[in-house]
Amino acid sequence: QVIGMEEGVSKIAGMYMMLTKKGPLFLADTTVNFNPTAEELAEITLLAAKEVRQFNIIPRIAMLSYSNFGSSDSPEAKMVARARAIVKEKNPSLIVEGEMQASVAFN
């Protein structure tokens, strides 16, 4: 309410920055949105990528889940995979992988 939202943005999300020896990691959204839809998760992802660019960093995104690239056909895993597809539709040049477990990483 104090800061307001950017024109045309319908969702807010939290984002953390973790400084590591290999460089910063950005984590979104672990604080605000409970059980987002695929569309909401895609919007959060695109908003986070936009903010990461403000640091002059090319965003490389991992869509986290308990499933690895279709290893589960649960509705939750399918939702994360659908969110990734929406992100790629809206921004094909964005580097985004998933759904993947948090223990899986890429450079």
MARDO-294134 format. One line per field, with one value per residue (C-alpha): residue number from 1; residue in one letter; chain; x, y, z. Coordinates in pm, 1 decimal. Layout:
<torgus>
nr NUM | ...
rest A | ...
kette A | ...
px X | ...
py Y | ...
pz Z | ...
</torgus>
This chain:
<torgus>
nr 1 | 2 | 3 | 4 | 5 | 6 | 7 | 8 | 9 | 10 | 11 | 12 | 13 | 14 | 15 | 16 | 17 | 18 | 19 | 20 | 21 | 22 | 23 | 24 | 25 | 26 | 27 | 28 | 29 | 30 | 31 | 32 | 33 | 34 | 35 | 36 | 37 | 38 | 39 | 40 | 41 | 42 | 43 | 44 | 45 | 46 | 47 | 48 | 49 | 50 | 51 | 52 | 53 | 54 | 55 | 56 | 57 | 58 | 59 | 60 | 61 | 62 | 63 | 64 | 65 | 66 | 67 | 68 | 69 | 70 | 71 | 72 | 73 | 74 | 75 | 76 | 77 | 78 | 79 | 80 | 81 | 82 | 83 | 84 | 85 | 86 | 87 | 88 | 89 | 90 | 91 | 92 | 93 | 94 | 95 | 96 | 97 | 98 | 99 | 100 | 101 | 102 | 103 | 104 | 105 | 106 | 107
rest Q | V | I | G | M | E | E | G | V | S | K | I | A | G | M | Y | M | M | L | T | K | K | G | P | L | F | L | A | D | T | T | V | N | F | N | P | T | A | E | E | L | A | E | I | T | L | L | A | A | K | E | V | R | Q | F | N | I | I | P | R | I | A | M | L | S | Y | S | N | F | G | S | S | D | S | P | E | A | K | M | V | A | R | A | R | A | I | V | K | E | K | N | P | S | L | I | V | E | G | E | M | Q | A | S | V | A | F | N
kette A | A | A | A | A | A | A | A | A | A | A | A | A | A | A | A | A | A | A | A | A | A | A | A | A | A | A | A | A | A | A | A | A | A | A | A | A | A | A | A | A | A | A | A | A | A | A | A | A | A | A | A | A | A | A | A | A | A | A | A | A | A | A | A | A | A | A | A | A | A | A | A | A | A | A | A | A | A | A | A | A | A | A | A | A | A | A | A | A | A | A | A | A | A | A | A | A | A | A | A | A | A | A | A | A | A | A
px 0.0 | 285.9 | 495.0 | 216.0 | 229.2 | 372.5 | 118.0 | -18.3 | 102.7 | -171.3 | 40.9 | 291.1 | 559.7 | 846.1 | 1203.5 | 1514.2 | 1872.3 | 2127.4 | 2493.3 | 2712.4 | 3074.9 | 2952.0 | 2742.5 | 2393.9 | 2092.0 | 1741.3 | 1451.3 | 1090.9 | 821.8 | 858.9 | 672.9 | 356.4 | 155.7 | 4.0 | -71.6 | -45.7 | -198.8 | 22.7 | -64.3 | 20.9 | 345.5 | 440.4 | 368.6 | 576.5 | 861.1 | 851.6 | 843.1 | 1140.9 | 1337.4 | 1267.7 | 1401.0 | 1712.8 | 1791.1 | 1792.0 | 2114.9 | 2264.9 | 2242.2 | 2101.5 | 1834.2 | 1865.7 | 1557.8 | 1486.8 | 1118.1 | 1136.4 | 914.3 | 941.6 | 922.9 | 1204.5 | 1102.5 | 782.8 | 888.3 | 552.9 | 217.1 | 61.3 | -147.2 | 110.6 | 402.0 | 198.8 | 113.5 | 482.5 | 552.9 | 258.3 | 391.2 | 726.8 | 549.6 | 360.7 | 686.4 | 848.7 | 542.7 | 562.4 | 942.3 | 1102.1 | 1455.7 | 1439.6 | 1653.6 | 1409.0 | 1415.0 | 1187.2 | 1008.3 | 1304.2 | 1389.6 | 1580.6 | 1872.8 | 1922.3 | 2123.9 | 2272.6 | 2526.6
py 0.0 | 238.0 | 170.4 | 68.0 | -162.0 | -101.9 | -11.1 | -324.8 | -563.0 | -754.6 | -961.6 | -892.0 | -1136.8 | -1158.4 | -1214.4 | -1292.6 | -1243.1 | -1486.2 | -1395.7 | -1700.2 | -1757.1 | -1829.1 | -1512.7 | -1404.1 | -1634.1 | -1491.0 | -1685.8 | -1596.0 | -1627.7 | -1797.6 | -1540.2 | -1394.0 | -1618.7 | -1937.4 | -2210.7 | -1999.3 | -2113.3 | -2184.5 | -1842.7 | -1669.9 | -1865.5 | -1763.9 | -1397.9 | -1418.8 | -1574.2 | -1299.6 | -1030.0 | -1187.4 | -1208.1 | -840.4 | -747.4 | -964.6 | -772.8 | -453.3 | -591.0 | -629.7 | -1007.3 | -1234.8 | -1440.2 | -1818.1 | -1968.0 | -2305.9 | -2378.9 | -2588.2 | -2882.9 | -3228.9 | -3363.2 | -3371.9 | -3294.3 | -3497.4 | -3769.1 | -3720.6 | -3673.8 | -3516.2 | -3200.1 | -2995.4 | -3106.9 | -3051.2 | -2702.3 | -2608.0 | -2749.9 | -2548.1 | -2233.0 | -2285.0 | -2324.1 | -1997.2 | -1819.3 | -1948.0 | -1839.4 | -1487.3 | -1458.5 | -1722.3 | -1590.1 | -1632.7 | -1918.4 | -2123.2 | -2493.4 | -2716.3 | -2853.4 | -2976.1 | -3072.1 | -2820.0 | -3062.7 | -3031.4 | -2729.4 | -2592.5 | -2321.7
pz 0.0 | 73.8 | -235.7 | -468.8 | -767.7 | -1111.0 | -1376.8 | -1543.8 | -1270.9 | -1090.8 | -852.8 | -577.5 | -471.9 | -228.7 | -338.2 | -134.7 | -245.3 | -104.1 | -150.5 | -212.7 | -313.8 | -667.3 | -678.7 | -579.7 | -587.8 | -598.1 | -449.0 | -531.1 | -402.3 | -65.9 | 142.8 | -7.6 | -239.3 | -101.5 | -356.0 | -673.9 | -1001.7 | -1302.3 | -1442.1 | -1112.7 | -1079.6 | -1433.9 | -1355.7 | -1037.0 | -1237.9 | -1499.3 | -1229.3 | -1052.0 | -1379.0 | -1441.7 | -1097.1 | -1135.6 | -1455.4 | -1244.6 | -1091.1 | -1442.0 | -1406.5 | -1675.0 | -1496.5 | -1512.7 | -1356.1 | -1198.6 | -1140.4 | -824.2 | -741.9 | -590.7 | -946.7 | -1202.9 | -1560.8 | -1560.6 | -1315.3 | -1141.1 | -1307.4 | -998.4 | -1045.1 | -852.2 | -1068.9 | -1384.8 | -1260.8 | -1230.1 | -1576.8 | -1714.4 | -1543.9 | -1716.2 | -2051.9 | -1993.9 | -1906.6 | -2228.2 | -2431.3 | -2288.9 | -2297.4 | -2523.2 | -2469.1 | -2090.8 | -1955.0 | -1749.5 | -1663.7 | -1464.0 | -1301.2 | -1095.7 | -739.1 | -529.6 | -507.9 | -885.4 | -996.8 | -1315.0 | -1390.9
</torgus>
